[in-house]
Amino acid sequence: MALIASKGTLDWAYPPFILASTAASLGYEVQIFFTFYGLQLLRKDLSQIKVSPLANPAMPMPVPMPVLVQALPGMEAMATMMMKDMIKKKGVASLEELRTICIDSDVKFIGCQMTVDLFGFSKDDFIPQTQFGGASMFLGFAGSANISLFI
């Protein structure tokens, strides 16, 4: 299974890790190519990963809020806190736990070298399990994968 993770918000972080860990548990060889904002999911500290209610109309909120209210300062922090609280209350694995499960299941993490260079990151910013390469490195695997998904 070949996955491309291009988003770095809390709500978009779960799908690649859930799909990858599930596929690995079913015996699939799995690689995830983290590019652009998805590269945030390989950083050592995941505490900066947030969710925004702004322009996210499907996000369930306890009270319906107009878009203008969602743009107010502090709403992103509140939405992130609410999402993390809901995740914990429902017994869903944390982002850190899911990433660890993927690592323990031999899911290969490829950080996009072009994105690292573009945003001025250092390889030291990322977990040690990160391999760095370009699109051609990932496409060498994806070209023969049975399942390829862009998330």
Long-range contacts (C-beta under 8 A, 24 or more apart in sequence): 1-28, 1-29, 1-30, 1-31, 1-145, 1-146, 1-147, 1-148, 1-149, 2-30, 2-31, 2-33, 2-138, 2-141, 2-142, 2-145, 2-147, 2-148, 2-149, 3-30, 3-31, 3-32, 3-33, 3-148, 3-149, 3-150, 3-151, 4-32, 4-33, 4-35, 4-38, 4-138, 4-148, 4-149, 4-150, 4-151, 5-32, 5-33, 5-34, 5-35, 5-38, 5-41, 5-151, 6-35, 6-36, 6-37, 6-38, 6-150, 6-151, 7-37, 7-38, 7-151, 8-36, 8-37, 8-38, 8-39, 8-40, 8-41, 8-49, 9-37, 9-49, 9-50, 9-51, 9-52, 10-49, 10-50, 10-51, 10-80, 10-83, 10-84, 10-95, 11-51, 11-56, 11-59, 11-83, 12-38, 12-151, 13-41, 13-46, 13-49, 13-95, 14-95, 14-98, 15-151, 16-41, 16-151, 17-41, 17-95, 17-98, 17-99, 17-101, 17-102, 18-98, 19-149, 19-151, 20-102, 20-105, 20-107, 21-98, 21-101, 21-102, 21-105, 21-107, 23-147, 24-102, 24-105, 24-106, 24-107, 25-105, 28-146, 28-147, 30-102, 30-105, 30-106, 30-107, 30-108, 31-107, 31-108, 31-109, 31-110, 31-138, 31-141, 31-142, 31-145, 32-102, 32-107, 32-108, 32-109, 32-110, 33-110, 33-112, 33-135, 33-138, 33-142, 34-109, 34-110, 34-111, 34-112, 34-115, 34-130, 35-112, 35-114, 35-115, 35-135, 36-112, 36-115, 38-151, 39-111, 39-112, 39-115, 39-116, 39-119, 39-121, 39-126, 41-95, 41-99, 42-109, 42-111, 42-126, 42-127, 42-130, 43-125, 43-126, 43-127, 44-125, 44-126, 44-127, 46-95, 46-96, 46-99, 49-95, 50-76, 50-77, 50-79, 50-80, 51-76, 51-79, 51-80, 51-83, 52-76, 52-79, 53-79, 99-127, 103-127, 103-129, 108-141, 110-137, 110-138
